Amino acid sequence: KRCPDRYAKAVSNARRLSLDFRFRSGRDAMDSRATRDLDRLVHFLAAHPDSEILLLGFSDSAGDPSFNLQLSRQRAQAIAAELAIRGVRPASVEGFGAAMPVVSNTSESDRERNRRVEVWLRPRR
């Protein structure tokens, strides 16, 4: 009920993978786990050739909402670019700004958890 309609539509008939990519404040630079996670994701996708992935980016709520929306999209695009280098083309790359925080934005560690790119898998269309 708390998700944007665009998000609900994007993830219909999809399942979320237990993998999120995290980012530093105000940047689209990935954290140190990202390279390892990218390689794991590519390996996983090789075993699921009839599936496609969706990358959905989010930000924390600190700062200007329009900047956060743009930054969330850039974060998803950064993951898509890294996957493209590895031969994977996502079906969808979208940003949702500060929508749908996973935790409150009251501390830096909480905001860090909200700065993410979710990875979803759905049957290839």
Helices and strands as residue ranges (DSSP letters): H 5-11, E 15-22, H 34-46, E 51-57, H 65-85, E 92-95, H 108-114, E 116-123
